[in-house]
Amino acid sequence: MSGTLNKVMLIGHLGDEVKVHYFEGGGCVGRFPLATNETYTSRQTGEKVTNTDWHNIVVRNKAAEICEKYLSKGDKVYVEGRLKNRQWQGEDGNTRYTTEVHVQDFTFLSTKSESMANAQQVTTPTPQNEPTKPSGPESVEEVEQDDDLPF
């Protein structure tokens, strides 16, 4: 294969508000940290262990303005983009390095208002006299019996 691929897809939660910097030419760049988690059970202790990785997210122009307007700390978001490495000279004279995800596409998966609304719905008791729709293996079997396909 002669081509190369630089693609990143992440689903995570914002670790801070989106910070946007506007330029004289009318463009802008937005930055925010994104947390992704990995959870597993330790073989030695049997306890659940969660590891969090932090990613530096960069969005540009109209996308940055949209993210600034609609996203806030704690919101869940899907981002897709490319990895970019940068280096610069720090104030102490040392060379610093960072890896960023330059976003090409994103989708808001939840917002704070949705999270709060869902939490209120969970705590609100539901009436017991509502008819419930059957779900589970029975309804799946009914669909499979109507299927005429030989495989």
Secondary structure, DSSP 8 states (H G I E B T S, - for coil): -------EEEEEEESS--EEEE-TTS-EEEEEEEEEEEEEE-TTT--EEEEEEEEEEEEEHHHHHHHHHH--TT-EEEEEEEEEEEEEE-TTS-EEEEEEEEEEEEEE---HHHHHHHHHHHHS---TTS-----SHHHHHHHHHT-----
